[in-house]
Amino acid sequence: HNPGVKNKMSKDQFINMNRGIDDGNDIDPTFMSHLYDKIQQEEIHMTGGDSAPSEWQNAATLNPRKRQTMFQKQTESLIKQTENLIRTKKPKRRSISSSSSSILRQQQQHDTKKSAAATAASTTKNDSHDVSAPNGTKTSDDAGESSPANNLLKDAAASAAGGGAAVGGHEDEWYDATHADLDALQPMFDLLWCPAFATFSLVLKENDEPKVAKLCLDNYNSAVRLSSIFAMDTPRDAFVKSLQHFSLLGTIKPLGFKNVEAIKTLLHIAYADGDYLKDSWKTVLQCISEYDKLMRRSPAAQTPVDVFDSGTSGAREAKKRGKKSIQRAVQIHHQNAEILREQLDPALVDRVFTHSAHLNSEAIVDFVRNLTQVSQSEVYTTNNETPRVFSLQKIVEITYYNMNRIRLVWSRIWNILSAYFAKAGCHPNLQVSLYSIDSLRQLAMKFLEKDELAHYHFQKQFLQPFEDIMANTKSQESKALIIQCISRMVLGRVANVRSGWKSVFIVLRIAANDRDKSLVTAAFALQEKIMVNYFTLISKTLQECVLTLGTFARNSFTNISLKSLDYIAKCAAHLAKECSVEGGPEVKKEKKNKKKKMMMLMM
């Protein structure tokens, strides 16, 4: 229709240009032909006015500034037409969330935009908020009954109770989104999440009514879900950290209804949307760690697992702080622990870890990485606090749950855990070190229940932390425990050990270089059992065995040195016997390799 276009598109060109636009398939040519004819007969106008076609026909002759002005006018006209169509379109169903629209309108009427933004910034600091006492009474900083947030929620509750009628007698209407609308919804959510976050956090801070708290926390849950669907990290982290803020875990403040509900919401998000949390897992796991710490502070829940010194750190803390403040803090901790014991089911916490077996391949790696970071903050404490091993214990549990994952994923998981166990096993606190080594032994015993495939070295990879701890720790008790753990694994799972033999001999070799006679004796006792009872199982790692025997032969304990030389002679005789067997080319090649081993033995 434009006279400025000399070469008009033909029907065949129109059909060819639109091939494959239906998810890779072609649209029916009959329909495309009919569409072409209809466009040819009826010109598509940018606006409903009669002057539009002539204006656009002459646009080619205008200068760029006038064309830009025409384009802006046409854009504004299209926006107005779209708004009119939306207003006049028949709704699919009535709104069930008209209270939310009422909140937004009332928010504009009360001009709370600035205060909401200030509140959103303050929620990132744990010491900047006030909460209600357990009996529901407000603190001195809570807003009065006439505050804007309270008025907003009163109007929202009234509109919700009135069947969806908003203030002014109008009924708000909304439309269901489909999967095809995701591209349009993401920029909408990107624009809305900041004011929504400010509104929800402000209302939740200034109001203690259960219905209001539930409404705000439901919106938190929905916001995290949308952030997950759209893969938007910033809003997801903001809402999750805000929930941590309102949980009051890790603070010396009394818990109220909304604080307990915030904890429940955070646990529900971890269970339902764990595949999308990524680095937000650390916030969730920190809250769980603080929850466990709070529950263990209750006199009825003290266990020997979470305290690793004689209480001197508590005495040092008492000197720094006044006696009255210490008593007050203990009283609040006990009250909060009782509130959580009554209102929070421990199964909600446990299922976060048991459900880790159902996380996808990327999510489980994020989960494990953040769990080790939280565990490290528990073990390597600051301010003279006692180390805790709650998260370390959970690491052992989730490793059990996820041990059946495919080897590619499991290798990524164990690369993280291996480095952490190697570090925790060298902890300066002896009890933490021994606990880490024993936890590693439990996992190794479970892992060695499976047979190792040929040409794979997963056992060697799994036992690597024992080598690292043995080489780096300065504690003789830790070294002795490693020898005991290796001995239990060899005797209990000897039939399944394959590439793990190499790690066993490396650990024994490190022990053979030690000056502690009891450690060297225990290590050589295990070496003797291997030589006497399981010699036929170590033929593929005979070189490592000989190197270990040579190390024992060079130590300063005469009896152990002489016995080691006898076992080296046994290895040489075994190799000589195998080299004398005749065979084909492959056998000759193997015999040549064994001769090299014999030369090494002689050296």
N, C-alpha and C positions, 0 to 999 in steps of 0.2 A: 504493500500500500504506500510505502514511502517513495515519492518520486526521485529522491536522491539515490536510491539503489537501482543501478542499471541492470545488473544481472540478477533476475528473480530466481529464488529457489524452486526447483521443480518438485513434483510429488515424489519421484523416486529418490531424489537427493534428501528430502525430508525424512523418508522412511529409513534410508541408509544411515543418516546421521543419528537416529535414535535406536539403533540396534544395540541389544544387550543391556538396556537400561532397567529391565525388570529382573534384578538380581542375576544378571548374566544371560537372561533369556530375552527373546524378541517378543514385542507386543504384536497382537494379531494385525496383519497388514490391512485387513478390511477396516478395522477400527482406526488405524493410522491414516488411511485414505479418507475416511469420513471426517476425521479431525482436520486434515489439510483442507478439504473442501469447505468446511465450516469457517475456518480462519480466513480463507480466500474470499468467502462471501460476506462475512461480517468482520470488519476491522476492530481490533482490540484497542480501546482507548485507555490512556493513562488516567483520565478522570471522566466523570459523567457529563462534563460540559461539552458544548458543540465547538467551542473555540480551540479545544486541546489539539485536535488533529492538525489544523492549519498551523498552530504554533510550533508543533514538533516537526512539521514538514519544512518549515523555514528555519529550524534550529541550526541546520548545517551552515547557513549563511551568517549566523550571529558570531560575535566575538566570544572568547572563552568566559569572560566575566558574566555576560548575560546568560549564557548556557548554564553556568553554575547557579545563578539566581533562579532560573526556571526549574532546575533540578531540585533545589531546596523547597520551592513551592509545591512541586509535585509530591515530594516526600512527605511534607506536612499534610497534604491533602489525603495521601494514602493512609497515614497514621490515624487521621480523624475518621476516615471511612472504616478502618479496621475496628476502632473503638466503638463506633455506632453498631457495627455488625455484632460485636461481642455483647453489647448491652441488649440488643433486640433479639438475639438468638435464644431459642427455647432451651432451658437447662435440661441436662440429663437427669439430675436429681438434686434435691435440696441439700443445703449445707448442713453438715453436722458439726462444723467448727466455726459457726458464726461468732462465737465468743472471742475467737482469735482476731477477727476483723474488728470487733467492738473494741478490743484492747488497742489495736493500732489507731483507730479513730480517736479514742479517748487520749491516747498518748500524744497525738498531734494537738488536741485541744488544750492539754495541760502543759505543752511545750517542754517535755521531759527529755528531749533529744540530747542536750548537753549533759544532763545528770546521768543519763544512761551510758553515754560514752565514757564518762569518768568512772562509773562503776565497773564497766567492762575492763578498764585498765587496772583497777584495784583488785580484781579477782585473781590476778596472777601472783599476789603476795599473800602468804598464809596468815600473816599477822595483821591484816587490814580489814577483817570482818568480825562481826559480832553475831552470836547465835543465841537462841533461847535456852533457858535452863531445862532440865528434864521434866519439870512439872508444867512446862508450857509458858512460863512467865517470860516477858521480854526483858532484854538488857537495856541499859541506859541509852545505847546508841540506836535502838530500833526506832523506826519512824512511827509517828502517831497515827490515829485513825483517819486523819484527814489528809494523809500523804497522797501524792499522785498514784503511787503504786497500789495502795489499798483501794483507791477509788476505781482504778482500772479493773482490779480483780472483782470488786463488788458489781460493777457493771457487767463484767464478763459472766459472773455467776448468775446474775439476773437474766441476761439474755439467753444463757444456756437453759435455765429453768423455764423460760417462756417459750420453749420449743424452737429456738433458733431466731427469734425476732431480735433485731438489733435496735440500738438506741435510735429513736426517730420513727419507729414503726416499719422500717423497711426490712426485707428479708434478703440476706446475702446468699449468693448462689455460686457454686464452683463446679468444675468439670474434672472428670477422671482423666488422668494422664495414661497414655499407652507407651509401649516400648519405642514407637516411632517418634515420640516427643522428647526423648532424652537429650538430643542435641539442643533443643530449644530450652529445656528446663535447667541445664547446667549453668548457663549465664544468668538465668533468673535467680537461682540459688546463690550464685556468686555475689549478686548484688544484695540479696536479702539476709544472708547469714549474719553479717555484722550487726545491723540493727536488731535482728531477732535475738542474737546472743546477748546484746546489751539489755534488751527488755526482759528476757527470761531471768538473767542473773540479778537484775535489779529487783524484780518482783520476788524472786526466791529469797533474796537477802532480807527484804523489808517485811516479809509476811511469814507467819508461823501457822497459818491455817492448813490442816491436812489436805483439804480439797485443792487449795491453791498450789501447795507443794507438789502434789501428784500431777497436776496439770502442767506445771513447769518442767518437771522431770520427764514426763512423757514427751514433751517437745524436745528436750535434750536428747532423748533416745532416738526420736525421729530425725533430728539434725545429724546425729552421728551416722545413722543409717544412710541418709542422703549423701553425706560426705564420702561414705564408703562406696556407694554406687557410682558416684562421679569421680572417684579416685582423687579427692581434694584433701591433701594432707593438712593444710593450715587450719581450716575450720574443724576438722576432726580432732586435731591436737588441742585446739582451744576449748572445745566442749568437754573433752575428756579431762583436761587439767582443771577446768572449772568444777567438774564433779569431784575431783580429788580435793579441791579447795573446800567445797561444801561438806565433804565427809568428815572434816575435822580430825582425821586420823593423823597421829604424829604431833598433835598439839595438846596443850593443857587447858582444854575448854570443855564444858559439859555438853553432852550430846542431846539433841532434841529429835523430834519425829522426822523432820525434813533431812537431818543429817544421816539418820539410819536409812531413809529411803534413797538418799544419794548413793550410799554404799551399795544398796541392792541394785540400783540402776546401773552402776558401774560394773557389777558382777554379771548382770544380764547382758550388757553390751559385750563383755569379754566372751560370754558363752555363745551369743547369737551372731556376732559380727567379728569373731576372732580372725577370720581369713583376711580382713582388711585393716587391722589395727596397725600393722607395721611397727614403727618406733613408739607408738602410743601404748604398746604392751608394757613398756617400762613403768609408765604411770600407774597402770592397773596393778602390776605386780608389786610396786612400792606400797600401794594401799593395802594389798593383802598381807605384805610383810609387817606393816604397822598394825594391822588388825591382829595378827598372831602375837606380836609383841605386847599389845594391850591385854589380850586374853591371858597371856602367861604371867603378867604382872599381878593378876588376881591370886590371892593366897590359895584358893581352891584348885588352881591350875598349874602350880609350879612343877616343873619337871627338871631333871638333871641335865637334859640335852641342851637347854638354851642358856645355861650359865656356865662359863668356863674359867672363872676365877673364884677366889674366896670371899668376894664382896668388898675388896679394898677400893674398887672403883666407885662403889656407892658411897663409901666413906669420904673419898676425895670430893665427890659431887656435893655431899652434905656440907663440907667445909666451905665450898665456894658459895653455896646458896644458904639463905637463912633457914633455921630449923622450922619455923612456921610455914614458910613457903614450900618446903619439902613435904610437910605433913598435909598441906592443902593439895599439892599435886598428887600425892598418893591417894588421898580421899577421892579426888575427881577421877583418877584412873580406875579405882575400884568401882565407882558409880557407873562409869562408862562401860566397863567390862560387864557389869550386871545387866545394863540396858541391852547391850549387844547379845548377851547370852539368852535373853528373853525374846528379843525381837528379830534376830538374824539367825537363820538356819545354817549351821556349819556346812551342810551339804552344798549350799550355793557356792562356797569357796572351793570345796573339793572337786566339784564338777568342772571348774575351770581347768584343772590339771588333767583330770581323766579324759576330758573332751579333746585334749591336745592330740590324741591319736587320730582324730577326724579332721584336723587342720590340713590344708593343702600343703604342697611341697615347699612353697615359698614362706607361707605363714609359720610353719613349724620351725624353720630356721630363724625367723625373726623372734619367735617366742623363746627359743633356747638361748639366743644371743642376749636378749634383754633379761632373761632369768639369771644368767650367769653374772650379768652386771649388777643386778640387785643383790645376789648372793655375795658378790665381792664387797659391796658396801656394808653388808651385815658382818662379814668375817673381818675385814680390815676397817675397823671402826675408828672414829675420831673422838676427841674429848674424853678419853679414858673410859669409854663405854665397854661393856663386856661383849665379846664376839657372840654371834648367834649363827645357828646352822639350819634355820627353818628352810630357807630357799635351797641350800645344799641338799637337804633331805628331799625336797621336791624335785631337784634335778635327778636324783636316783630314781624317783617314782616315774617321772615322765620318760626317762630313758628306757625303763621297763616297758612302758606303754607303746613306745615308738620303735622298738628294736626290730620289728618285722617289716619296716619300710624297705623300699628298694635300696640296693647298695649305693646308688649314686646319691640319693638323698641322705642316707645314713652316714656316708662319708663326710658330707657337709656338716651334719649335726655333730659328729664326733670330733671333727677338726676344732670346733669351738670348745667342746667339753674337755677334750684332751689337754688343751693349753691351760684351761682353768684348773683341772685337777692337779696338773704338774705344779702350778703356782700355789694352790691351797695346801698341797702335801708338804711344801717347804715353809709353811706358816711358822712364825716365831713362837706362837702359842702351841705347846706340845699337844694339848688335847684336840685342838682344831686340826693339827697335822695328822694325828692318829685317826681321827674321825674321817678325814678325807681319804686316807689310804684304805681304811676298812670299807668305805663306800665304793671305792674303785674296785676292791676285791669282790664285793657283791655283784657288781655289774659284770666283771670279767667272768665269774663263775656262770652267770646267766648267759653271757655271750658264747662261751665255750661249749654250751649244750648243743650248738649247731655245728654241723660239719662244714669245713671250708672247701670251696670249689677249687679245682686244680688251677694253678697259675695265678691265684689271687693271694693277697697278703693282708687281708683284713685283720687277722689275729695279731700280726706284727704291729699294725697301726693301732689296734685297741690296747695293746700292752705297752705302748710307747711311754705313757705317763710314769709307769714304774721305773723305767730306765732314767727318765729325767729327774724324778725325785731322788732316786738312789745316787745319782751323780752330783746333785746340787745341795741336798740337805746336809746340815751339820749335826743333826740329832741322831745319836746312836740308837735310841729307842725307835725312831721312824725306820731306820735301816733294818733293824731286827724284825719289825712288823712286816716289812716288804718281803723279807726272806720267808717268813711264816706264810704270807699270802701266796707267794709263788709256789711254796711246797704244797699247800692245800690245793691249788689249782692243778698242779702236775699230778698229784695222787688222785684227785677227784675226777678230772676230765682228760686223763692222759690219752685215751683212745681218740679223742677229737683234736688233739693239738697237732697243728701242721706248721705254718709259718711262725707260730708263737714260740717254737723252740729257740729261735734266734734271740728273742727278747729274754727268754729264761737264761740263756748262757751269758748274755751281756750283763744282766743283773748279778749273776754269780761271779763274773769276772771283776766287776766293780767291788764286790764284797771281798774277793780274794786279795785285793790290793790294800785292804784296810789293816790297821794295826791292832784292832780289837780282836783278841783271840776268840772270844765267845761268838762274835759275828762270823769270823772266818770258819770256825768249827761248824756252825749251823749251816753255812753255805756249802761247805764241803760234804756234809752229811747228805744234803740233797743231791749233790753231784754224784756221790757214791750210789744212791738209790737209782739214779738214772742209768749209770753205767752197768749196774748189776741186773736190774729188772727190766729196763726199757731201752737197752742198747740197740735193738733191732728197729726201733721207731725213729732213731735220730740219724739214720744213714745219709739223709739229704742235707743234714746240717752238721756233718761230722767235722767239718773245718772249724766251725764255731766252737764245737765241743773241745777240739784239740787246743785251740787258743785259750780256752778257759782252764784246761788242765795245765797248760804251760804257765799260766799266771799263778795257779796254786803251787806249782813246783818251785817258783821263784820266791815264795814268801819266806818269812823267817821262822816258821814252825816246822821243825824237821820231820815229824811223823806225817804231816799232811803233804809235805814235799815228796817224800819217798813213795807214798801211796799214789800220788799224782803221776810220778814217773812210771809206775807199774801200769796204770790205766792208759798212759800214752803208748806203752809197748803193746797193750792189747789192741789199741786202734791200729797200730802199724801192722800187727799180725792179721787183723781183719782185712786191711787193704791189700796186703800181699796175697792173701788167699783168693780174693776176688780178681786180682790181676792175673793170676795163673789160669783162669778159666778161658778156654778158647771160644771163639764165636766169629760173627760176621763183622762188617765194617763198623757198625754202630757200637758193638761190643769193644772193638779195638780202640775206638775213639774214647769210650768211657774208661778203658784200661789206661790210656795215655793220661787222662785227667787224674786218675787215681795214683799214678806214678808221681805226678806233680805233688799230690798231697803227701805221699810218702817222703819226698824230698823235703817238704816243709816240716814234717815230723822230725826228720833227722837233723835239720837245722835247729 
